[in-house]
Structure formats: C-alpha cells, structure tokens
Amino acid sequence: MRQPTDELADLEQRGLLRSLKVLDSPQGASIELGGQTVVNFSSNDYLGLTQHPRLKAAFSEAIDNYGVGSGASRLISGTQQPHQRLEESIAAHKGHQAALTFSSGFATASGAIPALFGKDDYIILDKLCHACLVDGARASGATMRVFPHNDLGKLESHLQWATAKASADSRILVLTESVFSMDGDLAPLAEIVELKDSHDALLWVDEAHALGVLGPAGRGLAAELGVETRIDFLMGTFSKAAGLSGGYLCASRAWIDCLINRARSFIYSTAPSPALAHTITEAIDLIASPEGDQLRTNLRSHIDHLAPDSPTPIIPHIVGENEPTLALAADLLAAGYYVPAIRYPTVPRGSARLRITLSAAHSADNVQSLRGHLG
Ligand SMILES: *Cc1c(COP(=O)(O)O)cnc(C)c1O
C-alpha cells in the first residue's frame, strides 16, 4: 500500500508541499503571522468588509434575533426569512428573476452544474476556469471541451462542433469567469454573449472576484457591460469582497426551481446560519451604497499606484519555477510583506507566481512601500 508520507515527500521534493498558516490577528491590511506583524497582500477582502463595524453590529444583532445556527437543511425547516430576503436581494442586485444561495461558492458550482447538465449535454469551458467549475463540469458527465484562455475563435469552433453533435434535447453550456482569480484579467463577456446566443447555447459566468469590485454599485463586470440579464447563470460568492461566506446563483425562476429539487450540495447540506444570511444582505446593501462607491474609489487608487494597467485588484507577478517563487515570497515576508506564492495545480505548471491582492483597507503607504520593494 502507498503510504501518505511517500506522497508528502514527493510533493516536498517538487516544491509543491503546502501547509496551513495560522493568523494570530484578525484578517486585515496588517496581520500577525509567526510572531511578526506584516502588511497583508493575500486576502480577497477587497473592500475591507470582513472587519466593517456596520456588518459586525448586524451579525451580532442577528444572532440575538435568530440564534447562531439554522438547525436543518433548506428543504426541511432550515429556510428562514433572512434566507428568503437575501435571495430576493441578490436577484434584484443582479437584475435576475431568482437566486439560490449555497454554503459556499464551491458548493454552488460543483453542485448546480451536475444538477442541470448530464451525459447528453456539452460543456465548453475556458482553460483557466476555477476548480469548482471544472469539478462541476466533470461530475455532470457531459462531453467537455476546453478553449485556450479567452480565445473567442476556439470557443466559436467548439460551439459549432457541439451544435453539430447535439440532439434536439441536448443542452450546450459555456462556462467562464468574469474576473480570473489568478490572473486578474477580464473575460470578453459581451462577445461571449453574442457567440452563445448565435449558437443557441447557455452561458454560466462566475463573478466571484467581480461582485463589489466592478460595475455600477459593485454589481460586477456583466452589469458594467450591460449583459447581465443575457447571462443564463450568473454565480458568485459572498466570501470575497462581501467579506463573509456563501455562494449564490442567479437565473430564471424555472432553473432555480430545478436546482431546489436537484442540486445535491443544496438539498443535503444544512442551511447557512440565518444570522449569516442577514449579514450578507447588509453587505450587499453596503456594497451598493455611496460608501461602497467610496471604497471602490480608494481601491482603484491603490491599483493605479501599483499596476495602472490592471483592471482588477488581483496583480500577478509571474516568476515561472516553484523554488524561485518561494524564495521571493520568503524575502518579502522577511521584509514585512505577506504576498503568497501560487503554484501548480492552482496555476499551470511553469507559471508559479506571487499573487498580490489589494484592498480598500490598505493605506497609500502600504502600497507605496510594497512598490518600492518590488523595484
Ligand atoms: C473563490 C472562488 C470560488 C469559491 O468560492 P467560495 O465561496 O470561496 O467557496 C469560486 N469561483 C472562483 C472564481 C473563485 O475565485
């Protein structure tokens, strides 16, 4: 029998071994790590909402009103008014008919895709899609085709191929993200919407890193481009800019009702705490408020300072091989900056990188000094 210690030794030898780091402070622009205070460029807390006083107050008040847990799955007795209000508010925020929430973004994609697509269907996905989209597509049993990152020509030829093979009952789905999580670049969503419409396909877009960051009132890239309601499945997470946790999917009422009946990660999982659901609704409200606009303005000024060409606060610094990437991250850490090294399998082999993320919680000084250090 293969021993787990052999696998660990193998990972270590290839520079791929990972381990957990425990923070000795709350999440924030500065954190305590291994006895050292460091400026933190690793979180997805783009607006600093994990520590926002209004959300902390909303969370504790909701605990007083609803208790700490939900006690049952959504279809049994776990659905309370905060869940319903959250789903109505996220659907309205995204201009869709309906929405369903899940315990995480991962559970959203990995559970909903196989609930709606099966072996007679075709799924065409961008090469850089997040693991949860890939796992959902694989679990569906649909025939899959991958197109090179943002390659519209190849997407079109895959769509032609699928249209030719599909039966009258088959569904054809295109899967992509709006902001790519490890590169921080954008998908050409307007063009993808045209392509999927002209081939009678469905489109699923993951806005995990766009909610709260891009678009009018932080509604995301699809809203910025005016194609929100032309996207059949618009998903995202409350665990990034919204500062909390949980995933959502916006779609037509009929698709959402199918998911309530079929998505195993929804049906067989205890409902998120109602206090959490209540606080997420407050976070969506804050994101859409003038204060949210101000936080986005601060965030954008940090991005302009460090990487003016970047459309998002995710700024990859690609090194290539694992060892030099780890060495660079260690140097920065010693100098007081925590910037995580990202390696295979999160990114393709040979593209190991530092992934710098900026937050409205950073000060101009924080960003200035990192810039000085990166040279
Ligand atoms: C983080 C992320 C998810 C998963 O969301 P969680 O709520 O953290 O499970 C899904 N898709 C993308 C693109 C992500 O970056």
The ligand as a Gaussian input file, in Angstrom:
#p B3LYP/6-31G(d) Opt

LIG

0 1
 C      -13.077000      31.690000      -4.512000
 C      -13.737000      31.257000      -5.776000
 C      -14.835000      30.383000      -5.751000
 C      -15.260000      29.674000      -4.495000
 O      -15.992000      30.491000      -3.662000
 P      -16.007000      30.128000      -2.089000
 O      -17.193000      30.871000      -1.601000
 O      -14.726000      30.629000      -1.536000
 O      -16.173000      28.654000      -1.993000
 C      -15.474000      30.125000      -6.933000
 N      -15.056000      30.659000      -8.103000
 C      -13.992000      31.475000      -8.166000
 C      -13.581000      32.035000      -9.480000
 C      -13.290000      31.793000      -7.004000
 O      -12.213000      32.575000      -7.070000

